[in-house]
Amino acid sequence: MGVRALRAMTGRGALLYVGEWRGAVGVLSSLAPSTADHGMVGGPQLQAEVERHWRLAESVALPRWPGVGSPQAGHRLYVFTR
């Protein structure tokens, strides 16, 4: 569904993505083979589609509960443009 929505977007614009991204997943995602590489939010097909057609403009760490996760991994706000 996410890939279809991305392909339906035409022209220039911004894409806001909140979640884990390839290579920066949280502890829970890293425990399961199906989510260890890409996290639980977008999946490999969606992330590949974004990387093919969008450019990362900014990445911002989101607040988290104390003691949960690390600043290097887990949920972030990603801003993509094209």
CORJO-V90292 format. One record per residue. N is the residue number from 1. RES is the residue in one letter. PHI is phi as a letter, one per 40 degrees, with the letter a starting at -180 (none if undefined). Layout:
<<N	RES	PHI> <N	RES	PHI>>
This chain:
<<1	M	none> <2	G	c> <3	V	c> <4	R	c> <5	A	c> <6	L	c> <7	R	c> <8	A	c> <9	M	c> <10	T	b> <11	G	g> <12	R	c> <13	G	i> <14	A	b> <15	L	b> <16	L	b> <17	Y	b> <18	V	b> <19	G	i> <20	E	c> <21	W	b> <22	R	d> <23	G	g> <24	A	b> <25	V	b> <26	G	c> <27	V	c> <28	L	c> <29	S	c> <30	S	c> <31	L	c> <32	A	b> <33	P	d> <34	S	c> <35	T	b> <36	A	c> <37	D	c> <38	H	b> <39	G	g> <40	M	c> <41	V	c> <42	G	c> <43	G	g> <44	P	c> <45	Q	c> <46	L	c> <47	Q	c> <48	A	c> <49	E	c> <50	V	c> <51	E	c> <52	R	c> <53	H	b> <54	W	b> <55	R	b> <56	L	c> <57	A	c> <58	E	a> <59	S	b> <60	V	b> <61	A	c> <62	L	c> <63	P	d> <64	R	a> <65	W	c> <66	P	d> <67	G	g> <68	V	b> <69	G	g> <70	S	b> <71	P	c> <72	Q	c> <73	A	b> <74	G	h> <75	H	c> <76	R	a> <77	L	c> <78	Y	b> <79	V	b> <80	F	b> <81	T	b> <82	R	a>>
